[in-house]
Amino acid sequence: MKLKQSGLIAVLACLIWGLPQVSAGELTLLDKYPIKDPLFVQGLELSPERELILGTGLEGESKLGVFNLETGELDRSQDLPNNYFGEGLTFTPHALWQMTWKEKKVLKRDPKTFEILGEYDMNTEGWGLCYDKEQNVLWRSDGTSTLYKHDPETFELLGQVKIMNGKLTASNLNELEWVDGHIYANRYYREEILKIDPEKGEVVDKYDLKPLLEETLTAEEIAQIDTPNGIAHIQDKEFYITGKLFPYLYRVTLD
């Protein structure tokens, strides 16, 4: 199933307000996997061993585990401390990093056992996190249009970049995934994924998720889900995507 954004709104904006048009990418559904008990997804990432690591949020309910595509359940689940609201996560060569929300803490974990090895402070909230292996840095979002660059060993803040969506700021940046020099980002309560060039600070592609949701979910299911959240790169242009309280995890291509 191929689902392509028409781009009509962007064209009208360009004509009326003189805004540069951001191209509309094409999303193709390859498969979908039921989630047995919908999860408040905050982070999604394939491990070096190709296990799908999923982190959830909500205070007192946040956890981390391995999502089983066959059963739709979270295996080897570990709870976060009750006062922590889990957020985005990512792997670096020597660790698994998982952030918290308003606590402004990031947890450094053993990448195989998930044991917490240390905690570090952040200057703003933690939302999304990804590892840029070309620059050997972590990129973090905090729900604004700014992406923060961190050291992958100490989490020291190295810099920040404001992301533009045409002439407007790309607000509400949430879950992140780095692939081949670009960052793919969910937006809080927006049914789209942005493809970002972090060096230029620009959105270069948009992927509309609304047709996918309307095609695969009932009206009742759409009423029960929260915002799209969760992007994990598989290979080439293939990704796993999902959202908070979604009944499915999807395998798609983003062209």
Secondary structure, DSSP 8 states (H G I E B T S, - for coil): -EEE---HHHHHHHHHH-----EE-EEEEEEEEE-SS---EEEEEE-TTS-EEEEE-STTT-EEEEE-TTT--EEEEEE--TT--EEEEEEETTEEEEEESTT-EEEEE-TTT--EEEEEE-SS----EEEETTTTEEEEE-SSSEEEEE-TTT--EEEEEE-EETTEE--SEEEEEEETTEEEEEETTEEEEEEEETTTTEEEEEEE-HHHHHHHS-HHHHHH---EEEEEEEETTEEEEEETT-SEEEEEEE-
